[in-house]
Amino acid sequence: MNSINKALERIERTLASARHDGAPKGWQSKAGGLTEKGRKAYNRQTGGNLQRPVKDPDHPRHKAFCARMKGQKEKMTGTATARDPESRINKSLRRWNCH
């Protein structure tokens, strides 16, 4: 029973320090996307290879990201979120200079 209480306390501490969307403070940029610290932590935890945004519109990663995110915006967001300039998806599209 004691180990269950310890586990619950650990979960509560984690939730208290996490943001509303589950990402710890300092991981998400206010301009949209992840900070360098967030990218490194994500890569460490998942073995991923997240890289910083590419501004060059001719770069293949830029084209792929913009196409994918525009599709997600149309498919996954409601009309209110799609028009909200403060939504995470719109912030990331602006940060990547997707038109």
N, C-alpha and C positions, 0 to 999 in steps of 0.2 A: 504494500500500500504506500509506503514511503517513497519508493522509486516512481510511482505514478504521480505523486504530488510534486516531486522534483521535476518530472517531465512536463507537467502542466505549468509549473512556474517558469520553466525555460521557454515554453511556447508563448506564454503571456508576455515575457520580457521581449521576445523576438517580435511579437505583434505590436507591442508598444513602441518599439524603435523603428518599425517599418512604416512606410508611407501607405496611403490608402490603396494603392495599386500593387502593393507587395514588394516594391523595390526599396531597399534601404536608402536612407537619406544620403545624399552625396553621389548617388549613382545616376540620377536623372538630371539632365541639363534643363534649366528653365526655358531655354530656346527650343527644346525638343530633342529627343534622342538621349543617348547615354553619355556620361562624362568619360574621360579617360580612365578614371578609377572604376567606373561601372563596367566598361568594356573589359578591363583586365580581370576584374572579379568574375564576370560572366564567363570569360574564356577559361579561367582557372577552374571554375566549378563544372563546366560542361565540356571542356575540351574543344570549344568552338574557336572561331577565328574572326571575331568581329573586328572591323577596322573602322577608322574614322571616316566621316562623310567625304565624298569626292565632289568638288565644285565644277570640274571640267565637264561640260555637257557632252563632249565627244567620248568620254571614258566609258567603257562597257559596263562597269559597275554602276555608274551614274544612270545610264539608260535603263538597266535592268531594275534598279531600285525604284526609279520613278514610275516605270510601267507597273511594277508589282504593287506599289503603294497606292497608285491611282485606282487600280482595280480593287484593292482592299477597301478603299474609301467608298467606292460606289457600292460594293457588295455588303460591307459589314457595318456601315454607319447609317444612322437615321438622318432625317433632314436637318434636325437641330444640330447634331454633332458635325455634319458635313459643312455647315455654314459657320460654325463657331470657330473664330480665329484662335482661341485658346485651347482647342482640343489637341491631344497629343499627335494625332495623325496630321493635322494641318500644320502644327509646329514643325514636325519632321520634314514634311514636304517643302516648307519654306526654307528650312536649314539646308536642304539638299538642292535648293534652287530649281525645284520641279515646277514647270509652268503648266 
